Amino acid sequence: MVRFRTPQERTARFTRQTRNAARKSVKLQATEVNLQRWQLAASVRAAQPVRPAPVPAGWYASPGRPGLVQWWDGIQWTSHIQQLQPQRWS
């Protein structure tokens, strides 16, 4: 057991020990919070759906209409429809 000369020394030592313990606790909590933030960010990234590569705009076979082609504007089908033209090779 450590002997102290005065009650003030005892109080000062207790204060230092308490302050150091509080600092360690705060540092540990900050580390845990940062880990939780990292895990949350990783789970959010993992939960996002993988989007397929966009299909470029152009004439494509019309869905549900054989022999016709329809214009795809890169986002949605438009009302522009034509007969499928046979390929001519020169």
The first five atom37 places (N, CA, C, CB, O) and aatype in JSON, in Angstrom:
{
  "aatype": [12, 19, 1, 13, 1, 16, 14, 5, 6, 1, 16, 0, 1, 13, 16, 1, 5, 16, 1, 2, 0, 0, 1, 11, 15, 19, 11, 10, 5, 0, 16, 6, 19, 2, 10, 5, 1, 17, 5, 10, 0, 0, 15, 19, 1, 0, 0, 5, 14, 19, 1, 14, 0, 14, 19, 14, 0, 7, 17, 18, 0, 15, 14, 7, 1, 14, 7, 10, 19, 5, 17, 17, 3, 7, 9, 5, 17, 16, 15, 8, 9, 5, 5, 10, 5, 14, 5, 1, 17, 15],
  "atom_mask": [
    [1, 1, 1, 1, 1],
    [1, 1, 1, 1, 1],
    [1, 1, 1, 1, 1],
    [1, 1, 1, 1, 1],
    [1, 1, 1, 1, 1],
    [1, 1, 1, 1, 1],
    [1, 1, 1, 1, 1],
    [1, 1, 1, 1, 1],
    [1, 1, 1, 1, 1],
    [1, 1, 1, 1, 1],
    [1, 1, 1, 1, 1],
    [1, 1, 1, 1, 1],
    [1, 1, 1, 1, 1],
    [1, 1, 1, 1, 1],
    [1, 1, 1, 1, 1],
    [1, 1, 1, 1, 1],
    [1, 1, 1, 1, 1],
    [1, 1, 1, 1, 1],
    [1, 1, 1, 1, 1],
    [1, 1, 1, 1, 1],
    [1, 1, 1, 1, 1],
    [1, 1, 1, 1, 1],
    [1, 1, 1, 1, 1],
    [1, 1, 1, 1, 1],
    [1, 1, 1, 1, 1],
    [1, 1, 1, 1, 1],
    [1, 1, 1, 1, 1],
    [1, 1, 1, 1, 1],
    [1, 1, 1, 1, 1],
    [1, 1, 1, 1, 1],
    [1, 1, 1, 1, 1],
    [1, 1, 1, 1, 1],
    [1, 1, 1, 1, 1],
    [1, 1, 1, 1, 1],
    [1, 1, 1, 1, 1],
    [1, 1, 1, 1, 1],
    [1, 1, 1, 1, 1],
    [1, 1, 1, 1, 1],
    [1, 1, 1, 1, 1],
    [1, 1, 1, 1, 1],
    [1, 1, 1, 1, 1],
    [1, 1, 1, 1, 1],
    [1, 1, 1, 1, 1],
    [1, 1, 1, 1, 1],
    [1, 1, 1, 1, 1],
    [1, 1, 1, 1, 1],
    [1, 1, 1, 1, 1],
    [1, 1, 1, 1, 1],
    [1, 1, 1, 1, 1],
    [1, 1, 1, 1, 1],
    [1, 1, 1, 1, 1],
    [1, 1, 1, 1, 1],
    [1, 1, 1, 1, 1],
    [1, 1, 1, 1, 1],
    [1, 1, 1, 1, 1],
    [1, 1, 1, 1, 1],
    [1, 1, 1, 1, 1],
    [1, 1, 1, 0, 1],
    [1, 1, 1, 1, 1],
    [1, 1, 1, 1, 1],
    [1, 1, 1, 1, 1],
    [1, 1, 1, 1, 1],
    [1, 1, 1, 1, 1],
    [1, 1, 1, 0, 1],
    [1, 1, 1, 1, 1],
    [1, 1, 1, 1, 1],
    [1, 1, 1, 0, 1],
    [1, 1, 1, 1, 1],
    [1, 1, 1, 1, 1],
    [1, 1, 1, 1, 1],
    [1, 1, 1, 1, 1],
    [1, 1, 1, 1, 1],
    [1, 1, 1, 1, 1],
    [1, 1, 1, 0, 1],
    [1, 1, 1, 1, 1],
    [1, 1, 1, 1, 1],
    [1, 1, 1, 1, 1],
    [1, 1, 1, 1, 1],
    [1, 1, 1, 1, 1],
    [1, 1, 1, 1, 1],
    [1, 1, 1, 1, 1],
    [1, 1, 1, 1, 1],
    [1, 1, 1, 1, 1],
    [1, 1, 1, 1, 1],
    [1, 1, 1, 1, 1],
    [1, 1, 1, 1, 1],
    [1, 1, 1, 1, 1],
    [1, 1, 1, 1, 1],
    [1, 1, 1, 1, 1],
    [1, 1, 1, 1, 1]
  ],
  "atom_positions": [
    [[0.83, -1.16, 0.0], [0.0, 0.0, 0.0], [0.89, 1.24, 0.0], [-0.95, -0.01, 1.2], [1.91, 1.29, 0.67]],
    [[0.45, 2.23, -0.78], [1.23, 3.46, -0.91], [0.81, 4.43, 0.19], [1.03, 4.09, -2.31], [-0.37, 4.67, 0.43]],
    [[1.8, 4.95, 0.82], [1.52, 5.94, 1.86], [1.63, 7.34, 1.26], [2.49, 5.78, 3.06], [2.55, 7.62, 0.5]],
    [[0.7, 8.19, 1.59], [0.72, 9.56, 1.12], [1.04, 10.47, 2.3], [-0.64, 9.95, 0.48], [0.7, 10.18, 3.45]],
    [[1.7, 11.53, 1.99], [2.08, 12.45, 3.05], [0.9, 13.3, 3.51], [3.2, 13.34, 2.58], [0.75, 13.6, 4.69]],
    [[0.06, 13.69, 2.54], [-1.04, 14.58, 2.91], [-2.32, 14.12, 2.2], [-0.71, 16.06, 2.55], [-2.25, 13.38, 1.22]],
    [[-3.47, 14.55, 2.68], [-4.72, 14.24, 1.97], [-4.76, 14.86, 0.57], [-5.92, 14.75, 2.79], [-5.42, 14.32, -0.32]],
    [[-4.07, 15.97, 0.36], [-4.04, 16.59, -0.96], [-3.32, 15.69, -1.97], [-3.34, 17.97, -0.88], [-3.73, 15.6, -3.12]],
    [[-2.25, 15.01, -1.52], [-1.55, 14.08, -2.41], [-2.45, 12.91, -2.79], [-0.25, 13.55, -1.75], [-2.48, 12.48, -3.94]],
    [[-3.19, 12.42, -1.81], [-4.13, 11.32, -2.07], [-5.18, 11.76, -3.1], [-4.82, 10.85, -0.75], [-5.48, 11.02, -4.03]],
    [[-5.72, 12.94, -2.92], [-6.73, 13.47, -3.83], [-6.14, 13.67, -5.23], [-7.3, 14.79, -3.29], [-6.79, 13.35, -6.23]],
    [[-4.95, 14.19, -5.3], [-4.31, 14.44, -6.6], [-4.07, 13.12, -7.33], [-2.98, 15.19, -6.41], [-4.31, 13.05, -8.54]],
    [[-3.61, 12.1, -6.64], [-3.36, 10.8, -7.28], [-4.67, 10.18, -7.75], [-2.64, 9.84, -6.3], [-4.74, 9.67, -8.87]],
    [[-5.7, 10.22, -6.92], [-7.0, 9.68, -7.31], [-7.54, 10.42, -8.54], [-8.01, 9.78, -6.14], [-8.11, 9.8, -9.44]],
    [[-7.37, 11.73, -8.57], [-7.84, 12.55, -9.69], [-7.11, 12.15, -10.98], [-7.63, 14.05, -9.41], [-7.74, 12.01, -12.02]],
    [[-5.8, 11.97, -10.91], [-5.02, 11.55, -12.08], [-5.47, 10.18, -12.57], [-3.52, 11.52, -11.74], [-5.65, 9.99, -13.78]],
    [[-5.64, 9.24, -11.68], [-6.06, 7.9, -12.06], [-7.44, 7.92, -12.73], [-6.09, 6.97, -10.84], [-7.65, 7.27, -13.75]],
    [[-8.35, 8.68, -12.15], [-9.71, 8.78, -12.7], [-9.67, 9.43, -14.08], [-10.62, 9.57, -11.76], [-10.34, 8.97, -15.01]],
    [[-8.9, 10.51, -14.21], [-8.8, 11.21, -15.49], [-8.2, 10.29, -16.56], [-7.96, 12.49, -15.35], [-8.68, 10.26, -17.69]],
    [[-7.15, 9.55, -16.22], [-6.52, 8.64, -17.18], [-7.48, 7.52, -17.59], [-5.25, 8.04, -16.58], [-7.54, 7.14, -18.76]],
    [[-8.23, 7.0, -16.64], [-9.2, 5.95, -16.95], [-10.29, 6.5, -17.87], [-9.82, 5.38, -15.66], [-10.72, 5.81, -18.8]],
    [[-10.73, 7.72, -17.62], [-11.76, 8.33, -18.47], [-11.22, 8.56, -19.88], [-12.24, 9.68, -17.85], [-11.95, 8.34, -20.85]],
    [[-9.98, 8.98, -20.0], [-9.37, 9.19, -21.32], [-9.29, 7.87, -22.1], [-7.97, 9.8, -21.19], [-9.59, 7.84, -23.29]],
    [[-8.9, 6.81, -21.44], [-8.84, 5.5, -22.09], [-10.22, 5.06, -22.55], [-8.23, 4.45, -21.15], [-10.38, 4.52, -23.64]],
    [[-11.21, 5.28, -21.7], [-12.58, 4.9, -22.03], [-13.09, 5.68, -23.25], [-13.5, 5.13, -20.83], [-13.72, 5.09, -24.13]],
    [[-12.82, 6.97, -23.31], [-13.26, 7.79, -24.43], [-12.57, 7.35, -25.71], [-12.98, 9.28, -24.16], [-13.19, 7.27, -26.77]],
    [[-11.28, 7.05, -25.61], [-10.54, 6.6, -26.8], [-11.09, 5.27, -27.31], [-9.04, 6.46, -26.47], [-11.24, 5.09, -28.52]],
    [[-11.38, 4.36, -26.41], [-11.95, 3.07, -26.8], [-13.33, 3.25, -27.44], [-12.05, 2.14, -25.58], [-13.64, 2.62, -28.45]],
    [[-14.16, 4.11, -26.85], [-15.49, 4.36, -27.42], [-15.38, 4.99, -28.81], [-16.3, 5.27, -26.5], [-16.16, 4.65, -29.7]],
    [[-14.43, 5.89, -29.01], [-14.25, 6.51, -30.32], [-13.83, 5.47, -31.36], [-13.19, 7.63, -30.25], [-14.29, 5.5, -32.5]],
    [[-12.97, 4.55, -30.95], [-12.55, 3.48, -31.85], [-13.75, 2.6, -32.22], [-11.44, 2.63, -31.21], [-13.9, 2.22, -33.38]],
    [[-14.58, 2.27, -31.25], [-15.76, 1.45, -31.5], [-16.75, 2.17, -32.41], [-16.44, 1.07, -30.18], [-17.35, 1.54, -33.29]],
    [[-16.93, 3.46, -32.22], [-17.85, 4.23, -33.07], [-17.33, 4.26, -34.5], [-18.02, 5.68, -32.52], [-18.11, 4.1, -35.44]],
    [[-16.03, 4.46, -34.68], [-15.47, 4.47, -36.03], [-15.64, 3.11, -36.7], [-13.98, 4.85, -35.98], [-15.94, 3.04, -37.89]],
    [[-15.46, 2.04, -35.95], [-15.66, 0.7, -36.49], [-17.12, 0.51, -36.9], [-15.25, -0.37, -35.47], [-17.39, -0.05, -37.97]],
    [[-18.06, 0.95, -36.07], [-19.48, 0.83, -36.41], [-19.82, 1.65, -37.65], [-20.35, 1.29, -35.23], [-20.6, 1.2, -38.49]],
    [[-19.24, 2.84, -37.79], [-19.47, 3.65, -38.98], [-18.96, 2.94, -40.22], [-18.79, 5.02, -38.84], [-19.64, 2.92, -41.25]],
    [[-17.78, 2.37, -40.13], [-17.2, 1.64, -41.25], [-18.07, 0.45, -41.63], [-15.77, 1.17, -40.91], [-18.33, 0.21, -42.82]],
    [[-18.53, -0.31, -40.63], [-19.39, -1.47, -40.9], [-20.72, -1.04, -41.52], [-19.64, -2.25, -39.61], [-21.22, -1.71, -42.43]],
    [[-21.28, 0.06, -41.05], [-22.54, 0.56, -41.61], [-22.34, 0.98, -43.06], [-23.08, 1.74, -40.78], [-23.17, 0.66, -43.92]],
    [[-21.27, 1.69, -43.34], [-21.0, 2.11, -44.72], [-20.81, 0.9, -45.62], [-19.75, 3.02, -44.77], [-21.27, 0.9, -46.76]],
    [[-20.13, -0.13, -45.13], [-19.92, -1.34, -45.93], [-21.24, -2.05, -46.19], [-18.94, -2.29, -45.22], [-21.46, -2.56, -47.29]],
    [[-22.12, -2.09, -45.2], [-23.4, -2.77, -45.4], [-24.29, -1.99, -46.36], [-24.12, -2.96, -44.06], [-25.04, -2.59, -47.12]],
    [[-24.21, -0.66, -46.33], [-25.0, 0.16, -47.26], [-24.51, -0.07, -48.68], [-24.9, 1.66, -46.88], [-25.31, -0.2, -49.61]],
    [[-23.18, -0.12, -48.86], [-22.65, -0.38, -50.2], [-23.06, -1.75, -50.69], [-21.12, -0.26, -50.22], [-23.38, -1.92, -51.87]],
    [[-23.06, -2.74, -49.81], [-23.41, -4.1, -50.2], [-24.9, -4.22, -50.52], [-23.03, -5.09, -49.09], [-25.29, -5.07, -51.33]],
    [[-25.73, -3.39, -49.9], [-27.17, -3.48, -50.11], [-27.63, -2.8, -51.39], [-27.9, -2.89, -48.93], [-28.75, -3.03, -51.83]],
    [[-26.79, -1.97, -51.99], [-27.19, -1.29, -53.2], [-27.22, -2.28, -54.36], [-26.24, -0.11, -53.51], [-26.28, -3.06, -54.53]],
    [[-28.3, -2.25, -55.15], [-28.38, -3.2, -56.26], [-27.34, -2.89, -57.33], [-29.78, -3.17, -56.88], [-26.97, -1.73, -57.55]],
    [[-26.87, -3.92, -57.97], [-25.91, -3.77, -59.05], [-26.72, -3.46, -60.31], [-25.02, -5.06, -59.23], [-27.56, -4.25, -60.72]],
    [[-26.46, -2.33, -60.89], [-27.19, -1.93, -62.08], [-26.47, -2.44, -63.33], [-27.36, -0.4, -62.12], [-25.25, -2.31, -63.44]],
    [[-27.23, -3.01, -64.26], [-26.59, -3.47, -65.49], [-26.1, -2.28, -66.31], [-27.56, -4.33, -66.31], [-26.57, -1.15, -66.13]],
    [[-25.18, -2.54, -67.19], [-24.67, -1.48, -68.06], [-25.81, -0.98, -68.94], [-23.48, -1.99, -68.92], [-26.59, -1.79, -69.44]],
    [[-25.91, 0.32, -69.14], [-27.01, 0.85, -69.96], [-26.88, 0.4, -71.41], [-27.04, 2.38, -69.88], [-25.78, 0.28, -71.96]],
    [[-28.02, 0.15, -72.02], [-28.05, -0.24, -73.43], [-28.09, 1.05, -74.24], [-29.29, -1.17, -73.76], [-28.92, 1.92, -73.97]],
    [[-27.19, 1.19, -75.23], [-27.18, 2.44, -76.0], [-28.46, 2.61, -76.83], [-25.96, 2.48, -76.91], [-29.14, 1.64, -77.16]],
    [[-28.76, 3.85, -77.15], [-29.93, 4.15, -77.97], [-29.77, 3.52, -79.35], [-30.16, 5.68, -78.09], [-28.66, 3.44, -79.88]],
    [[-30.89, 3.08, -79.91], [-30.84, 2.5, -81.25], [-32.1, 1.72, -81.56], [0.0, 0.0, 0.0], [-33.01, 1.62, -80.74]],
    [[-32.13, 1.16, -82.79], [-33.26, 0.32, -83.22], [-33.02, -1.1, -82.76], [-33.46, 0.37, -84.77], [-31.95, -1.66, -83.01]],
    [[-34.0, -1.68, -82.08], [-33.91, -3.04, -81.57], [-35.2, -3.78, -81.9], [-33.64, -3.05, -80.03], [-36.24, -3.16, -82.13]],
    [[-35.13, -5.1, -81.91], [-36.33, -5.9, -82.14], [-37.37, -5.51, -81.09], [-36.02, -7.43, -82.07], [-37.09, -5.44, -79.9]],
    [[-38.58, -5.24, -81.58], [-39.64, -4.78, -80.7], [-40.09, -5.91, -79.78], [-40.82, -4.23, -81.51], [-40.38, -7.0, -80.27]],
    [[-40.17, -5.68, -78.48], [-40.61, -6.74, -77.59], [-42.08, -7.09, -77.84], [-40.4, -6.32, -76.12], [-42.96, -6.23, -77.78]],
    [[-42.31, -8.35, -78.13], [-43.68, -8.82, -78.34], [-44.24, -8.55, -79.72], [0.0, 0.0, 0.0], [-45.42, -8.82, -79.96]],
    [[-43.45, -8.01, -80.64], [-43.91, -7.71, -82.0], [-42.89, -8.25, -83.0], [-44.13, -6.18, -82.19], [-41.99, -7.52, -83.4]],
    [[-43.02, -9.49, -83.41], [-42.06, -10.06, -84.36], [-42.09, -9.31, -85.7], [-42.35, -11.55, -84.59], [-43.15, -8.9, -86.17]],
    [[-40.94, -9.15, -86.3], [-40.84, -8.5, -87.6], [-40.79, -6.99, -87.53], [0.0, 0.0, 0.0], [-40.69, -6.33, -88.56]],
    [[-40.87, -6.42, -86.35], [-40.81, -4.97, -86.18], [-39.61, -4.59, -85.33], [-42.12, -4.43, -85.55], [-39.13, -5.36, -84.5]],
    [[-39.13, -3.38, -85.57], [-38.08, -2.83, -84.7], [-38.63, -1.56, -84.05], [-36.76, -2.53, -85.52], [-39.48, -0.88, -84.63]],
    [[-38.15, -1.28, -82.88], [-38.63, -0.12, -82.12], [-37.42, 0.64, -81.61], [-39.55, -0.57, -80.93], [-36.38, 0.06, -81.31]],
    [[-37.57, 1.97, -81.53], [-36.46, 2.82, -81.09], [-36.36, 2.8, -79.57], [-36.64, 4.27, -81.59], [-37.33, 3.08, -78.86]],
    [[-35.17, 2.46, -79.08], [-34.83, 2.51, -77.65], [-33.99, 3.76, -77.46], [-34.06, 1.21, -77.17], [-32.92, 3.88, -78.06]],
    [[-34.46, 4.7, -76.61], [-33.74, 5.97, -76.46], [-32.64, 5.92, -75.4], [-34.71, 7.05, -76.11], [-32.08, 6.95, -75.03]],
    [[-32.35, 4.74, -74.92], [-31.32, 4.58, -73.89], [-31.91, 4.48, -72.5], [0.0, 0.0, 0.0], [-31.24, 4.05, -71.57]],
    [[-33.19, 4.87, -72.37], [-33.87, 4.8, -71.07], [-35.15, 4.0, -71.16], [-34.17, 6.21, -70.55], [-35.45, 3.18, -70.29]],
    [[-35.91, 4.24, -72.25], [-37.2, 3.56, -72.39], [-37.52, 3.39, -73.87], [-38.32, 4.36, -71.69], [-36.89, 4.01, -74.73]],
    [[-38.5, 2.54, -74.15], [-38.98, 2.36, -75.52], [-39.8, 3.57, -75.92], [-39.82, 1.06, -75.65], [-40.56, 4.11, -75.11]],
    [[-39.63, 4.0, -77.17], [-40.44, 5.11, -77.68], [-41.58, 4.55, -78.53], [-39.56, 6.1, -78.52], [-41.7, 3.33, -78.68]],
    [[-42.41, 5.42, -79.07], [-43.53, 4.98, -79.9], [-43.12, 4.79, -81.36], [-44.69, 5.99, -79.81], [-43.95, 4.44, -82.19]],
    [[-41.86, 5.02, -81.7], [-41.37, 4.88, -83.07], [-41.14, 3.41, -83.4], [-40.06, 5.69, -83.27], [-40.29, 2.75, -82.79]],
    [[-41.91, 2.9, -84.37], [-41.84, 1.49, -84.78], [-41.71, 1.44, -86.29], [-43.09, 0.69, -84.29], [-42.32, 2.26, -86.98]],
    [[-40.93, 0.49, -86.81], [-40.8, 0.27, -88.25], [-40.74, -1.21, -88.55], [-39.55, 0.98, -88.81], [-40.53, -2.05, -87.66]],
    [[-40.92, -1.52, -89.84], [-40.75, -2.89, -90.3], [-39.26, -3.21, -90.25], [-41.33, -3.1, -91.74], [-38.42, -2.35, -90.51]],
    [[-38.94, -4.43, -89.93], [-37.56, -4.89, -89.94], [-37.08, -4.92, -91.37], [-37.4, -6.28, -89.26], [-37.67, -5.63, -92.19]],
    [[-36.05, -4.17, -91.71], [-35.51, -4.09, -93.06], [-34.47, -5.2, -93.24], [-34.89, -2.69, -93.33], [-33.58, -5.35, -92.41]],
    [[-34.58, -5.97, -94.34], [-33.58, -7.01, -94.56], [-32.21, -6.37, -94.84], [-33.99, -7.93, -95.75], [-32.12, -5.3, -95.45]],
    [[-31.18, -7.02, -94.39], [-29.82, -6.54, -94.6], [-29.44, -6.73, -96.05], [-28.82, -7.27, -93.67], [-29.66, -7.81, -96.62]],
    [[-28.87, -5.71, -96.66], [-28.38, -5.82, -98.04], [-26.86, -5.8, -97.98], [-28.93, -4.66, -98.94], [-26.25, -4.88, -97.44]],
    [[-26.28, -6.82, -98.54], [-24.81, -6.93, -98.54], [-24.3, -6.51, -99.9], [-24.34, -8.38, -98.19], [-24.78, -7.0, -100.92]],
    [[-23.37, -5.62, -99.92], [-22.82, -5.13, -101.21], [-21.58, -5.9, -101.59], [-22.5, -3.63, -101.13], [-20.99, -5.63, -102.63]]
  ]
}
